[in-house]
Amino acid sequence: MIHRQRLKTSNCEIHQGNCKNGFIKFYIITLPSITKLFQMGNIEIAGLQNKNDVNIFKRLLAGGIIRHDDPIMPEVWKVVSETIRLSAALNTAAGIDEVRERLGEITGNMIDRSTTIFIPFYTNFGKHTRIGKNVFINHACSFLDLGGITIEDEVLIGPRVNLVTENHPLDPMQRKSLNLKSILIKRNAWIGAAATILPGVTIGENSIVAAGAVVNADVPDNTIVGGVPAKLLRSL
């Protein structure tokens, strides 16, 4: 049980409290535009400023607008810089096994031995890409994955395919901000050479995206789409 008392000053309210067992003490300072929570004892200190201090990586995966001047964006740029460094090693790898190992370092998850990736392979972030088993990714693909990319098992991806989870607001004053939506490639889908999958799209199970297509809407299971923008060609 938590006990709290409220103290009021001329321009803020201070709520002071502690838990019954005495292990956690906290102070909540309420100002007109900022709320900060300080937890002291055996709990990590945290701060909330209009949600800006919420884990930035969870916010990226949640999608929506991320302002370019968000105070937590430097945490993203740290990962981007590390990904650039690791990508140099990835794209000079001597064999498929080393490619898997190097890409696993970038994504933070082991790439299954049944999956094959041909280099060069490009990503601007990497930590938000998940690749299933028995996946084949051909040369020169580009994954912009801040918003999250999931590739299920048995997927085929042709050369020079672009998976793009990142867009920008139309408003010129906000255009440097990010507008994020995740991409899902379902089991046994086949993405043809030089196709582009845009933010928020799901490619259905067993479906085929024709070479050069630009996909801006979900593709149902067991269908073939093609063209710019992609349209349904036929069912399988």
C-alpha positions, -999 to 999 in steps of 0.1 A, spaced: 0 0 0 13 35 -9 8 65 14 11 100 -1 9 135 12 4 167 -9 23 199 -3 14 230 -23 36 260 -32 29 291 -53 36 274 -86 37 237 -81 24 208 -62 47 183 -45 33 148 -37 55 129 -13 49 93 -4 63 59 5 53 23 5 42 3 34 73 -18 34 95 13 33 116 2 3 103 28 -22 100 65 -17 89 89 -44 82 125 -51 59 137 -79 64 174 -88 35 188 -108 42 219 -128 21 235 -155 39 218 -184 60 190 -169 56 161 -146 86 143 -132 86 111 -112 116 104 -91 117 70 -75 144 65 -48 155 33 -30 157 1 -50 139 14 -80 155 31 -110 151 68 -113 128 79 -141 115 111 -156 85 119 -177 82 151 -197 51 151 -218 59 115 -227 92 124 -242 112 103 -217 91 72 -223 114 46 -239 121 60 -274 124 26 -290 90 15 -278 76 48 -292 92 41 -325 76 7 -327 43 21 -316 43 42 -347 30 77 -354 48 110 -354 82 114 -338 94 150 -339 129 156 -352 137 177 -322 125 151 -297 149 153 -268 154 115 -267 163 113 -305 200 113 -297 195 78 -283 183 67 -318 213 84 -335 236 64 -312 222 32 -326 223 45 -362 260 53 -358 267 19 -344 247 3 -373 268 22 -398 300 9 -382 287 -27 -381 273 -25 -417 309 -20 -430 319 -53 -415 286 -70 -427 292 -59 -463 327 -72 -464 319 -106 -449 337 -136 -464 307 -160 -464 271 -167 -456 278 -178 -420 297 -145 -413 269 -125 -429 244 -141 -405 267 -134 -376 273 -97 -385 236 -91 -393 227 -107 -360 250 -81 -343 231 -53 -360 196 -66 -353 204 -78 -318 189 -113 -326 205 -144 -340 198 -151 -376 187 -187 -380 211 -209 -400 183 -218 -424 182 -182 -435 204 -168 -463 212 -131 -469 233 -119 -498 254 -88 -494 254 -59 -499 226 -54 -474 215 -20 -462 197 -9 -430 196 25 -413 188 11 -378 185 -27 -377 173 -32 -342 137 -33 -352 141 -60 -379 130 -96 -372 138 -123 -397 123 -158 -395 135 -192 -406 143 -204 -441 142 -168 -454 161 -158 -485 171 -122 -491 189 -114 -523 215 -87 -531 213 -50 -524 181 -49 -504 174 -19 -481 154 -21 -449 145 12 -432 132 -3 -400 127 24 -374 89 16 -374 95 -22 -373 99 -49 -399 88 -85 -394 96 -112 -419 80 -145 -412 93 -180 -421 98 -191 -457 98 -157 -473 116 -149 -505 129 -114 -512 144 -105 -545 173 -82 -553 171 -44 -547 138 -47 -527 131 -17 -504 111 -21 -471 104 14 -458 87 20 -425 95 57 -424 76 86 -438 74 123 -431 45 147 -425 31 167 -454 33 199 -435 65 217 -446 70 230 -410 70 194 -397 86 176 -426 118 166 -408 98 147 -382 91 110 -387 58 93 -394 63 56 -386 43 25 -395 54 -11 -393 57 -37 -422 48 -73 -419 57 -99 -445 38 -131 -438 48 -166 -442 59 -179 -477 54 -145 -494 76 -136 -524 87 -101 -530 100 -96 -566 131 -77 -577 131 -39 -571 97 -38 -554 91 -12 -527 69 -19 -497 57 13 -480 50 21 -444 21 2 -427 18 -25 -453 12 -62 -446 20 -87 -474 -3 -117 -470 7 -154 -466 18 -171 -499 13 -138 -518 35 -125 -546 46 -89 -552 56 -85 -589 90 -70 -597 91 -32 -596 58 -28 -578 52 -1 -553 29 -14 -525 10 12 -505 -18 -10 -492 -22 -44 -476 -20 -74 -498 -44 -102 -490 -33 -138 -485 -28 -159 -517 -29 -131 -542 -5 -116 -568 -2 -78 -570 18 -56 -593 22 -21 -608 26 15 -594 7 17 -572 3 -21 -568 -31 -35 -577 -46 -70 -575 -37 -90 -606 -52 -124 -596 -57 -149 -568 -36 -180 -563 
